[in-house]
Amino acid sequence: MFLDRALIEVTAGTGGNGCMSFRREKYVAKGGPNGGDGGRGGDVVIVVDSNQSTLRDFRFRRHFKGERGGHGEGSDKTGRSGEPLRVLVPPGTVIYDADSGLQIDDLREIGQTVVVARGGRGGRGNARFATSTNRAPRRADPGEEGESRRLRLELKLIADVGLVGFPNVGKSTLISRVSEARPKIADYPFTTLSPNLGVVNLSDYRQFVMADIPGILEGAHEGKGLG
């Protein structure tokens, strides 16, 4: 069994700004405030997807940011809420807060979701501040920042195929050719110090997980090679 890990940073969308606006109508000399509120920022949601099998995609993209909420408008129009950002992970992924080390969730079921960062609230428009003594408020709030946090993802995998052999015989080169794995490759022994995982795609949308295992030498248990 192998442990696939990834470190990512998620930031939810900022709320839209509130609007400062006043009614403009014919024959109405001094219209009251009608600035709308800003929309809420989009959440960041992690979703279990059956088409995902490893965490390798997070090696190429580590930062995820939700959509910002729309700004408020005149005529008491509220800004549009930001769309939630869906981050796809394979079943069996365990999510930890990278800073505190606390487990957030253990995702096992297909379609299971968890909100890992909530979008900021939209700012209030000036219509919200009208009172009996202040009928023309010139104030509107900016939107709040969305939550931001670093996450550690872990996935326990059982590889379908393992590449076993002596050091420096081309195991890493092979897995880099048949999958999108990008292990370190060099012309000296023990370039691979820990297993590398790669997903090999076949026809009809089939795939399997291949593991590049560090080189094995006879007598390794006695301290030869890397021991």
BAFI-3210 file (N, C-alpha, C; in Angstrom, 3 decimals, decimal comma, padded with zeros to 6 digits):
// residues 227
n [1|2|3|4|5|6|7|8|9|10|11|12|13|14|15|16|17|18|19|20|21|22|23|24|25|26|27|28|29|30|31|32|33|34|35|36|37|38|39|40|41|42|43|44|45|46|47|48|49|50|51|52|53|54|55|56|57|58|59|60|61|62|63|64|65|66|67|68|69|70|71|72|73|74|75|76|77|78|79|80|81|82|83|84|85|86|87|88|89|90|91|92|93|94|95|96|97|98|99|100|101|102|103|104|105|106|107|108|109|110|111|112|113|114|115|116|117|118|119|120|121|122|123|124|125|126|127|128|129|130|131|132|133|134|135|136|137|138|139|140|141|142|143|144|145|146|147|148|149|150|151|152|153|154|155|156|157|158|159|160|161|162|163|164|165|166|167|168|169|170|171|172|173|174|175|176|177|178|179|180|181|182|183|184|185|186|187|188|189|190|191|192|193|194|195|196|197|198|199|200|201|202|203|204|205|206|207|208|209|210|211|212|213|214|215|216|217|218|219|220|221|222|223|224|225|226|227]
n.u [000,848|000,520|001,108|-000,340|000,241|-000,687|-000,294|-002,250|-003,611|-006,434|-008,772|-011,612|-014,155|-014,236|-016,689|-019,075|-018,994|-021,030|-023,505|-023,636|-026,226|-028,837|-032,297|-033,445|-035,775|-038,301|-039,841|-039,314|-037,597|-035,639|-034,634|-034,703|-032,199|-031,076|-029,239|-028,030|-027,145|-023,949|-023,116|-022,648|-019,435|-018,033|-017,977|-015,349|-015,403|-014,831|-015,112|-015,979|-015,013|-015,679|-014,078|-011,540|-008,399|-005,920|-003,814|-002,334|-002,858|-002,729|-000,123|000,440|-001,312|-001,843|-003,130|-006,300|-009,077|-012,108|-014,982|-015,547|-018,135|-020,829|-021,037|-023,227|-026,078|-027,828|-031,346|-031,982|-030,798|-029,415|-026,116|-024,837|-024,341|-021,203|-020,092|-019,726|-016,523|-015,530|-013,522|-012,071|-011,606|-010,284|-012,164|-011,714|-009,968|-008,370|-008,713|-006,749|-006,129|-003,452|-001,910|-002,729|-002,919|-005,204|-007,783|-010,069|-012,025|-013,025|-013,247|-015,236|-017,407|-018,793|-019,557|-019,740|-019,415|-017,598|-017,388|-014,626|-013,707|-015,325|-017,217|-016,884|-019,102|-021,369|-021,004|-022,923|-025,402|-026,139|-028,824|-029,365|-028,605|-030,299|-032,118|-034,491|-033,387|-031,298|-031,670|-030,435|-028,056|-024,574|-022,979|-021,505|-020,732|-017,679|-017,164|-016,672|-013,611|-012,990|-012,685|-009,448|-007,131|-004,623|-004,358|-003,807|-003,794|-004,406|-004,069|-004,615|-003,268|-003,500|-001,377|-001,863|000,056|003,458|006,749|009,614|013,051|016,650|018,724|018,823|017,985|016,020|013,380|012,051|012,113|010,456|007,903|007,486|007,044|004,747|002,792|001,574|003,262|006,071|008,836|012,073|014,838|017,957|021,422|022,554|022,787|020,018|018,411|015,694|014,117|011,816|008,587|007,097|004,023|001,897|-000,737|-001,950|-003,464|-005,900|-007,679|-011,220|-011,697|-010,515|-008,211|-005,163|-003,193|000,228|003,254|006,428|009,038|011,669|015,058|016,173|018,560|020,499|021,047|020,297|019,064|021,137|022,376|023,440|023,618|020,996|020,074]
n.v [-001,190|002,236|005,697|008,514|011,934|015,420|018,949|021,744|025,056|026,860|029,403|031,131|032,982|036,590|038,727|040,738|044,335|046,695|048,975|052,502|054,491|056,613|057,290|058,217|059,853|061,186|064,203|063,752|065,276|064,815|061,837|058,839|056,652|053,847|051,831|048,581|045,442|043,721|040,612|037,292|035,747|032,976|029,618|027,206|023,936|020,576|017,658|014,260|012,263|009,776|009,433|010,100|008,903|009,176|011,609|013,088|015,240|017,501|018,170|019,854|021,928|023,937|025,980|027,247|029,230|030,733|032,167|035,681|037,587|039,397|042,985|045,218|047,017|049,952|050,770|048,985|046,511|043,396|042,062|039,367|036,105|034,449|031,654|028,383|026,838|023,772|021,195|018,317|015,073|011,732|008,836|007,961|009,868|011,729|014,672|017,198|019,987|021,900|023,497|023,234|020,506|019,090|016,749|017,238|015,969|012,682|011,370|009,130|008,225|008,219|011,276|012,597|015,595|018,423|021,553|023,527|026,097|029,070|031,502|035,113|037,495|039,661|043,228|045,824|047,829|051,406|051,751|050,262|051,760|053,824|055,974|057,477|059,872|060,144|060,323|060,192|058,451|058,295|055,969|052,827|049,412|047,539|044,265|041,248|039,457|036,164|032,932|031,504|028,872|026,348|023,065|019,595|016,775|013,319|010,038|006,655|004,122|001,145|-000,174|-001,310|-002,373|-003,034|-001,840|-003,548|-003,938|-003,886|-001,052|001,840|000,811|001,652|001,903|004,228|005,713|004,180|004,383|007,077|007,223|005,753|006,864|009,926|010,546|012,182|011,394|011,844|011,506|010,116|009,302|007,644|005,337|004,718|006,978|007,185|007,535|007,215|005,669|006,263|007,179|006,469|006,958|004,842|005,124|003,352|001,928|002,576|004,152|002,952|002,413|002,028|001,867|002,416|001,647|002,934|001,506|002,026|001,009|-002,359|-004,224|-007,192|-008,262|-005,951|-005,810|-006,046|-003,684|-002,945|-000,894|001,370|000,301]
n.w [000,000|-000,807|-000,025|-001,174|-001,422|-001,191|-001,184|-000,911|-001,526|-000,635|-001,405|-000,705|-002,524|-002,564|-001,124|-002,958|-003,416|-001,617|-002,929|-003,505|-004,094|-005,436|-005,862|-009,065|-010,475|-012,600|-011,721|-009,075|-006,780|-004,782|-004,475|-002,467|-000,875|-002,784|-003,063|-003,686|-002,013|-002,018|-003,684|-002,311|-001,888|-003,748|-002,488|-001,718|-002,624|-001,937|-003,819|-004,150|-006,779|-009,167|-011,370|-010,708|-009,576|-008,371|-006,644|-008,364|-010,089|-008,543|-008,384|-010,401|-010,203|-007,533|-006,243|-005,477|-006,119|-005,208|-006,923|-007,137|-005,546|-007,140|-007,528|-005,720|-007,084|-008,317|-007,731|-005,749|-006,297|-005,708|-005,804|-007,859|-006,528|-006,075|-008,030|-006,654|-006,275|-007,451|-006,369|-007,450|-006,117|-005,554|-004,301|-000,855|-000,031|002,475|004,318|005,721|007,898|007,037|008,685|011,403|011,606|012,122|011,353|008,759|007,179|006,073|003,091|001,518|-000,008|-003,313|-004,820|-002,419|-000,525|000,798|002,311|002,266|002,415|003,035|001,266|001,334|002,903|001,162|000,777|002,433|000,874|000,453|001,014|003,216|005,369|005,835|007,942|010,232|010,841|009,129|006,040|003,648|003,363|002,843|002,548|001,995|002,313|001,808|000,307|002,238|002,819|001,529|003,165|003,769|003,499|004,107|002,885|003,497|001,587|001,668|000,387|000,448|-001,441|-003,380|-005,539|-008,891|-010,546|-010,025|-010,453|-010,213|-009,573|-010,244|-009,270|-011,426|-013,948|-015,620|-014,702|-013,790|-016,129|-017,754|-016,457|-016,799|-019,489|-020,077|-018,545|-016,990|-014,989|-013,520|-012,612|-011,008|-013,119|-013,747|-014,556|-012,535|-009,773|-007,509|-007,905|-007,580|-004,588|-003,165|-003,662|-006,864|-008,278|-011,017|-013,380|-015,770|-018,818|-020,628|-023,462|-023,999|-021,774|-019,592|-016,871|-014,940|-011,904|-011,636|-009,952|-009,345|-007,899|-005,551|-006,338|-005,775|-004,019|-003,647|-000,388|000,839|003,292|004,972|004,924|002,488|-000,465|-000,210|002,057]
ca.u [000,000|001,288|000,414|-000,228|000,007|-000,672|-000,496|-002,904|-004,099|-007,759|-009,250|-012,976|-014,351|-014,564|-018,038|-019,163|-019,163|-022,341|-023,625|-024,196|-027,033|-030,057|-033,347|-033,463|-037,050|-038,890|-040,719|-038,883|-036,401|-034,625|-034,976|-034,012|-031,131|-031,537|-028,076|-028,200|-026,043|-023,095|-023,370|-021,717|-018,364|-018,210|-017,265|-014,509|-016,012|-014,143|-016,112|-015,443|-015,357|-015,302|-013,102|-010,223|-007,823|-004,744|-003,730|-001,247|-003,204|-002,401|001,284|000,507|-002,133|-001,892|-003,895|-007,690|-009,744|-013,517|-015,397|-015,980|-019,536|-021,082|-021,286|-024,604|-026,418|-028,951|-032,696|-032,000|-030,428|-028,338|-025,151|-024,912|-023,436|-020,168|-020,282|-018,780|-015,453|-015,509|-012,211|-012,360|-010,633|-010,737|-012,690|-010,678|-009,104|-008,505|-008,340|-006,236|-005,663|-001,996|-001,260|-003,040|-002,826|-006,491|-008,496|-011,313|-013,017|-012,567|-014,208|-015,254|-018,521|-018,857|-020,482|-019,656|-018,842|-017,294|-016,978|-013,364|-013,505|-016,604|-017,104|-017,157|-020,415|-021,398|-021,129|-024,261|-025,614|-026,513|-030,227|-029,394|-028,224|-031,281|-032,840|-035,393|-032,588|-030,331|-032,439|-029,584|-026,733|-023,529|-022,109|-021,709|-019,645|-017,018|-017,395|-015,706|-012,701|-013,343|-011,757|-008,264|-006,436|-003,795|-004,870|-002,998|-004,624|-003,728|-004,838|-003,961|-003,453|-002,922|-001,023|-002,214|001,295|004,664|007,993|010,636|014,284|017,885|018,810|019,335|017,719|015,011|012,009|011,470|011,915|009,279|006,654|007,308|006,610|003,412|001,849|001,939|004,165|007,328|009,844|013,436|015,570|019,377|022,223|023,284|021,898|019,196|017,776|014,368|014,252|010,489|007,767|006,382|002,787|001,418|-001,968|-001,819|-004,774|-006,112|-008,848|-012,534|-011,633|-009,973|-006,908|-004,656|-002,143|001,540|004,176|007,871|009,577|013,133|015,841|016,422|019,825|020,677|021,760|019,888|018,727|022,393|022,931|023,961|022,822|020,392|019,635]
ca.v [000,000|003,464|006,891|009,643|013,174|016,686|020,148|022,760|026,252|027,224|030,725|031,364|034,268|037,789|039,236|041,950|045,588|047,330|050,099|053,765|054,995|057,315|057,245|059,295|059,752|062,448|064,867|063,452|066,118|064,184|060,435|058,206|055,706|052,558|051,003|047,185|044,738|042,887|039,176|036,503|035,092|031,542|028,687|026,163|022,670|019,371|016,687|012,940|011,962|008,404|009,440|010,404|007,725|009,587|013,047|013,598|016,515|018,606|018,530|020,890|023,061|023,881|027,105|027,243|030,430|030,830|033,341|036,833|037,964|040,602|044,207|045,691|048,031|050,815|050,178|047,927|045,234|042,669|041,458|037,913|035,311|033,755|030,209|027,586|026,164|022,347|020,553|016,887|014,156|010,335|008,295|007,541|011,002|012,299|016,087|017,749|021,368|021,761|024,263|022,677|019,054|018,480|016,141|017,933|014,988|011,460|011,273|007,745|007,946|008,968|012,397|013,250|016,937|019,149|022,941|023,733|027,544|029,742|032,809|036,278|038,129|040,873|044,475|046,418|049,044|052,537|051,663|049,617|052,699|054,904|056,073|058,630|061,094|060,173|059,784|060,115|057,978|058,156|054,903|051,465|048,565|046,615|042,855|040,596|038,483|034,768|032,159|030,978|027,895|025,343|021,725|018,434|015,664|012,026|008,965|005,351|003,443|-000,168|-000,126|-002,492|-002,898|-002,501|-002,040|-003,980|-004,304|-003,296|000,398|002,410|-000,058|002,271|001,823|005,576|006,102|003,462|004,939|008,419|007,088|005,158|007,640|011,335|010,720|012,831|011,135|012,283|010,519|010,448|008,127|007,097|004,476|005,233|008,270|007,087|007,254|006,858|005,215|007,203|006,599|006,986|006,355|004,442|005,143|002,358|002,215|002,481|004,913|002,145|002,861|001,340|002,596|001,773|002,172|002,817|001,223|002,207|-000,167|-003,353|-004,946|-008,342|-007,895|-004,627|-005,910|-005,990|-002,341|-002,660|000,108|002,316|-000,429]
ca.w [000,000|-000,933|000,444|-002,094|-000,676|-001,933|-000,368|-001,732|-000,837|-001,135|-000,989|-001,167|-003,191|-001,790|-001,365|-003,768|-002,674|-001,609|-003,864|-003,025|-005,197|-005,042|-006,881|-010,057|-011,166|-013,030|-010,753|-007,706|-006,660|-003,937|-004,247|-001,350|-001,229|-003,326|-003,378|-003,289|-001,355|-002,854|-003,621|-001,511|-002,638|-003,953|-001,608|-002,309|-002,219|-002,401|-004,255|-004,496|-008,168|-009,516|-012,459|-010,150|-008,920|-007,601|-006,372|-009,202|-010,720|-007,646|-008,554|-011,426|-009,763|-006,073|-005,708|-005,927|-005,621|-005,561|-007,692|-006,351|-005,684|-007,926|-006,763|-005,692|-008,077|-007,976|-007,750|-004,734|-006,907|-005,031|-006,718|-008,047|-005,692|-006,824|-008,195|-005,856|-007,006|-007,125|-006,483|-007,536|-005,509|-005,613|-003,041|000,084|000,293|003,816|004,269|006,974|007,918|006,975|009,747|012,726|011,566|012,444|010,230|008,416|006,737|005,415|001,993|001,053|-000,906|-004,563|-004,732|-001,113|-000,626|002,031|002,082|002,982|002,569|002,776|000,637|002,165|002,745|000,363|001,520|002,466|000,109|001,311|001,423|004,530|006,424|005,931|009,216|010,285|010,956|008,027|004,921|002,449|003,805|001,821|003,044|001,491|002,819|000,871|000,584|003,121|002,211|001,735|003,989|003,087|004,337|003,434|003,141|003,134|001,134|001,711|-000,235|000,506|-002,722|-003,662|-006,956|-009,680|-011,117|-009,405|-011,196|-009,265|-010,256|-009,753|-009,493|-012,675|-015,105|-016,478|-014,175|-013,793|-017,528|-018,254|-015,935|-017,367|-020,879|-020,196|-017,744|-016,872|-013,847|-013,881|-011,575|-011,297|-013,915|-013,893|-014,901|-011,394|-008,982|-006,411|-008,185|-006,956|-003,159|-002,659|-004,793|-007,718|-008,787|-012,289|-013,884|-017,172|-019,467|-021,669|-024,291|-023,344|-020,522|-018,507|-016,393|-013,761|-011,193|-011,670|-008,945|-009,582|-006,571|-005,511|-006,693|-004,733|-004,153|-002,769|000,828|001,316|004,716|005,721|004,800|001,156|-001,169|000,731|003,239]
c.u [000,885|000,437|000,707|-000,595|000,018|-000,943|-001,076|-003,324|-005,423|-008,155|-010,640|-013,093|-014,690|-015,984|-018,010|-019,383|-020,612|-022,333|-024,178|-024,919|-028,282|-031,042|-033,259|-034,737|-037,561|-039,889|-040,402|-037,556|-035,287|-035,056|-034,161|-032,940|-031,711|-030,363|-028,239|-026,956|-025,207|-023,433|-022,306|-020,664|-018,586|-017,380|-016,294|-014,984|-015,193|-015,189|-015,422|-015,954|-014,827|-014,254|-011,688|-009,692|-006,575|-004,815|-002,703|-001,568|-002,813|-000,914|001,425|-000,346|-002,338|-002,756|-005,292|-008,404|-011,171|-013,833|-015,875|-017,462|-019,683|-021,359|-022,776|-024,823|-027,559|-030,272|-032,788|-031,670|-029,230|-027,417|-025,288|-023,915|-022,425|-020,448|-019,285|-017,752|-015,373|-014,113|-012,434|-011,227|-011,163|-011,327|-011,558|-009,731|-009,411|-007,949|-007,914|-005,977|-004,141|-001,298|-001,498|-002,870|-004,129|-007,152|-009,816|-012,389|-012,313|-013,603|-014,152|-016,304|-018,457|-019,919|-020,459|-018,950|-018,529|-016,825|-015,730|-013,021|-014,800|-016,375|-017,468|-018,542|-020,300|-021,560|-022,544|-024,312|-026,131|-027,986|-030,351|-029,180|-029,202|-032,009|-033,747|-034,630|-031,535|-030,978|-031,628|-028,179|-025,767|-022,488|-022,500|-020,497|-018,987|-017,341|-016,312|-014,829|-013,203|-012,306|-010,601|-007,560|-005,605|-004,280|-003,842|-003,941|-003,802|-004,655|-004,034|-004,310|-002,843|-002,650|-001,421|-000,967|002,469|005,889|009,107|011,889|015,489|017,877|019,308|019,159|016,579|013,585|011,329|011,212|010,664|007,989|006,403|006,813|005,168|002,363|002,304|002,804|005,480|008,355|011,198|014,169|017,009|020,158|023,110|022,303|021,161|018,732|016,396|014,531|012,923|009,623|007,114|005,163|002,396|000,166|-001,797|-003,216|-004,818|-007,307|-010,126|-012,517|-011,179|-008,601|-006,467|-003,495|-000,861|002,445|005,615|008,536|011,099|013,878|016,162|017,732|019,838|021,525|021,387|019,565|019,971|023,076|023,508|023,031|022,326|019,880|018,161]
c.v [001,243|004,643|008,034|010,906|014,372|017,817|021,230|023,939|026,661|028,583|030,927|032,772|035,394|038,234|040,509|043,186|046,060|048,574|051,339|054,428|055,680|057,286|058,463|059,143|061,142|062,939|064,497|064,159|065,432|062,750|059,848|057,236|054,397|051,682|049,591|046,597|043,971|041,413|038,457|035,855|033,591|030,706|027,831|024,837|021,514|018,285|015,373|012,558|010,581|008,343|009,766|009,174|008,047|011,094|013,727|014,949|017,703|018,943|019,693|022,110|022,945|024,978|027,123|028,433|030,494|032,136|034,462|037,100|039,243|041,799|044,555|046,788|048,896|050,090|048,974|046,549|044,625|042,021|039,943|037,210|034,579|032,254|029,453|026,911|024,721|021,782|019,046|016,057|012,731|009,884|007,768|008,652|011,521|013,721|016,548|019,240|021,319|022,475|023,656|021,165|018,346|017,907|016,865|016,946|013,802|011,137|009,877|007,481|008,816|010,066|013,123|014,595|017,483|020,552|023,209|025,213|028,240|031,149|033,941|036,857|039,381|042,109|045,041|047,688|050,167|052,530|051,048|050,606|053,863|054,836|057,294|059,942|061,219|059,510|059,682|059,661|057,816|057,150|053,577|050,638|047,761|045,172|042,277|039,621|037,065|034,064|031,632|030,010|026,966|023,962|020,678|017,292|014,386|010,955|007,677|004,574|002,051|-000,193|-001,430|-003,174|-002,241|-002,829|-002,326|-004,373|-003,650|-001,784|000,725|001,479|000,480|002,207|003,195|006,063|005,444|004,099|006,345|008,367|006,595|005,902|009,096|011,598|011,327|012,627|011,702|011,159|010,986|009,157|007,680|006,309|005,252|006,673|008,317|006,663|006,887|006,487|006,371|006,498|007,261|006,247|006,092|004,348|004,125|002,770|002,055|003,100|004,073|002,682|001,998|002,145|001,778|002,447|001,891|002,696|001,404|000,895|-001,061|-004,080|-006,153|-007,921|-006,532|-004,655|-005,881|-004,629|-002,016|-001,686|001,154|001,617|-000,744]
c.w [000,000|-000,478|-000,517|-001,325|-001,613|-000,954|-001,268|-000,865|-001,469|-000,562|-001,567|-001,758|-002,226|-002,120|-002,198|-002,907|-002,710|-002,488|-003,151|-004,192|-004,641|-006,205|-007,789|-010,878|-011,530|-011,986|-009,302|-007,499|-005,882|-003,621|-003,106|-001,814|-001,761|-003,762|-002,839|-002,636|-002,380|-002,685|-002,804|-002,408|-002,725|-002,987|-002,419|-001,734|-002,784|-002,639|-004,607|-005,879|-008,545|-010,619|-011,983|-009,423|-008,104|-007,364|-007,273|-009,826|-009,853|-007,672|-009,530|-011,079|-008,263|-005,458|-006,331|-005,285|-006,132|-006,274|-006,770|-006,588|-006,488|-007,032|-006,796|-006,730|-007,570|-008,120|-006,826|-005,305|-006,177|-006,060|-006,772|-007,126|-006,569|-006,902|-007,307|-006,751|-006,526|-007,399|-006,393|-006,936|-005,629|-004,280|-002,161|000,476|001,698|003,779|005,657|006,804|008,019|008,120|011,132|012,778|011,862|011,191|010,012|008,014|006,094|004,348|001,376|-000,024|-002,161|-004,438|-003,404|-001,253|000,762|001,643|002,919|003,142|002,161|002,235|001,583|001,898|001,886|001,234|001,442|001,626|000,996|001,703|002,815|005,673|006,572|007,273|009,167|010,364|009,856|006,816|003,632|002,847|002,636|002,307|002,398|001,902|001,701|001,244|001,479|002,334|002,489|002,603|003,142|004,030|003,467|003,854|002,737|002,791|001,171|001,148|-000,167|-000,761|-002,698|-005,160|-007,647|-010,235|-010,406|-010,242|-010,194|-010,042|-009,630|-009,986|-010,898|-013,878|-015,973|-015,972|-014,216|-015,210|-018,092|-017,764|-016,473|-018,805|-020,993|-019,366|-017,731|-015,645|-014,330|-012,766|-011,981|-012,020|-014,075|-014,116|-013,739|-010,531|-007,892|-006,649|-007,532|-005,502|-002,510|-003,855|-005,543|-008,299|-010,098|-012,718|-015,374|-017,773|-020,603|-022,521|-023,471|-021,948|-019,332|-018,106|-015,219|-013,186|-011,205|-010,647|-009,357|-008,215|-006,588|-005,741|-005,506|-005,034|-003,220|-001,566|001,363|002,806|005,598|005,579|003,446|000,429|-000,193|001,978|003,205]
res [m|f|l|d|r|a|l|i|e|v|t|a|g|t|g|g|n|g|c|m|s|f|r|r|e|k|y|v|a|k|g|g|p|n|g|g|d|g|g|r|g|g|d|v|v|i|v|v|d|s|n|q|s|t|l|r|d|f|r|f|r|r|h|f|k|g|e|r|g|g|h|g|e|g|s|d|k|t|g|r|s|g|e|p|l|r|v|l|v|p|p|g|t|v|i|y|d|a|d|s|g|l|q|i|d|d|l|r|e|i|g|q|t|v|v|v|a|r|g|g|r|g|g|r|g|n|a|r|f|a|t|s|t|n|r|a|p|r|r|a|d|p|g|e|e|g|e|s|r|r|l|r|l|e|l|k|l|i|a|d|v|g|l|v|g|f|p|n|v|g|k|s|t|l|i|s|r|v|s|e|a|r|p|k|i|a|d|y|p|f|t|t|l|s|p|n|l|g|v|v|n|l|s|d|y|r|q|f|v|m|a|d|i|p|g|i|l|e|g|a|h|e|g|k|g|l|g]
***
